[in-house]
Amino acid sequence: MNKKVLSLIVLFAILMTTLCGCDGKSSSAVSQDNATGTNQTEQTLPDPANVHTVISTPTPEPEPTPEPTPSVEVEWQTLTYQWEDNNGYQFEATIKISPWINTKNTDYVTAAWNEVGSGKTLPSDDSKSWGNAPSSDDYYRPVDNATDVYYCIGNVTIKNLTTGWDITASAPVKSNPLWFSACQPETNPAYYKQHPNTFDYLKSSTISKVFYGDGEKRNSTWACLTPQYTSNKWGPVPFVFAHFDSKAPANPDGKYISEITDTYFCVNTNNNWIWDKEMSELSTLKLSIVE
């Protein structure tokens, strides 16, 4: 073989060997780099010391706003009455009295009783609470079938005005009773001709309850207080008058509404029934109605 040709073959073999070794080294290096992840994108983890945990607190539901308590201004009237008893003691009664209030108007009834009830329990407006007026009452009104009940609410305070004669627990006084009621006036035509400016008779279809020291009192159509005075002031003593009415298509305003609209609050301090007095001799107030 030509010597020059042999030299070319050897040089070619060396060149091929060198090229193969470079390619293998590059491939191995890439594989190693991939294995170590140096060609992957680096991710920096947060330092735990610098991490602040945020706790999410739920927003509390707002509490419902309570309904405002109805503000009711009661249309009070005041009646002041003075008298002298059989023993010469002079007294003055101050009576605070509401209009007739339809018990369906609970806000008004509650406001009135809260002001004068002295912590007593207001009677319910059903027949079991009141009972029926005696059947002998000419103006008896059935309460079992009543569709509407009207309350007249008030209290009584009595003071001793006798100069130099104080009433104490060691020197108590029992005086004339105080009679009062919510009444409707009537007139006898023959009597009225002689007394044109007064009513000669009073009627009442109300039922009363009075609350004081020794408990609850109920009368058919009037209230009678006979307190045992142990100081110069007695009371205030709460009371309630009830009038029962029946409303129906034939009487949409009430069967007995005329009696309620023509009612006077009347006071007497003698030892006889209030009906025995002419109306002009009594202390009276005209009562209105709150439906």
VENZI-V670462 format. One record per residue. N is the residue number from 1. OMEGA is omega in whole degrees, 0 to 359 (* if undefined). Layout:
# VENZI-V670462
n omega
N OMEGA
N OMEGA
This chain:
# VENZI-V670462
n omega
1 180
2 183
3 181
4 180
5 179
6 179
7 179
8 179
9 180
10 180
11 180
12 180
13 179
14 181
15 180
16 179
17 181
18 180
19 180
20 180
21 179
22 180
23 181
24 181
25 180
26 181
27 179
28 181
29 180
30 180
31 180
32 179
33 179
34 181
35 181
36 176
37 182
38 178
39 177
40 178
41 182
42 176
43 181
44 179
45 182
46 177
47 181
48 181
49 182
50 181
51 178
52 181
53 178
54 179
55 181
56 179
57 181
58 178
59 183
60 176
61 179
62 179
63 180
64 178
65 181
66 177
67 180
68 177
69 182
70 178
71 182
72 176
73 184
74 180
75 182
76 166
77 180
78 178
79 178
80 187
81 179
82 177
83 176
84 183
85 185
86 180
87 177
88 176
89 179
90 183
91 175
92 177
93 173
94 184
95 178
96 191
97 178
98 169
99 165
100 183
101 173
102 185
103 172
104 175
105 189
106 180
107 183
108 179
109 181
110 180
111 180
112 183
113 178
114 183
115 186
116 189
117 177
118 177
119 179
120 180
121 178
122 180
123 176
124 186
125 177
126 186
127 181
128 180
129 186
130 187
131 181
132 173
133 180
134 183
135 179
136 180
137 181
138 184
139 179
140 176
141 180
142 182
143 184
144 183
145 181
146 175
147 180
148 179
149 180
150 177
151 168
152 191
153 178
154 172
155 183
156 173
157 181
158 180
159 174
160 180
161 186
162 182
163 177
164 181
165 177
166 176
167 181
168 179
169 179
170 178
171 182
172 181
173 172
174 187
175 178
176 176
177 176
178 180
179 175
180 182
181 171
182 192
183 171
184 182
185 173
186 180
187 172
188 186
189 181
190 180
191 185
192 178
193 180
194 182
195 188
196 185
197 181
198 172
199 184
200 185
201 177
202 176
203 179
204 175
205 179
206 173
207 185
208 168
209 179
210 183
211 173
212 194
213 186
214 172
215 185
216 176
217 175
218 174
219 185
220 187
221 180
222 174
223 181
224 178
225 174
226 186
227 170
228 184
229 175
230 175
231 182
232 178
233 177
234 181
235 5
236 180
237 181
238 177
239 177
240 167
241 179
242 175
243 183
244 182
245 181
246 178
247 182
248 179
249 180
250 180
251 185
252 179
253 181
254 182
255 184
256 185
257 180
258 178
259 181
260 182
261 181
262 185
263 174
264 171
265 189
266 182
267 175
268 182
269 178
270 183
271 176
272 182
273 182
274 184
275 183
276 183
277 170
278 184
279 180
280 180
281 184
282 170
283 187
284 171
285 175
286 182
287 176
288 183
289 172
290 179
291 *
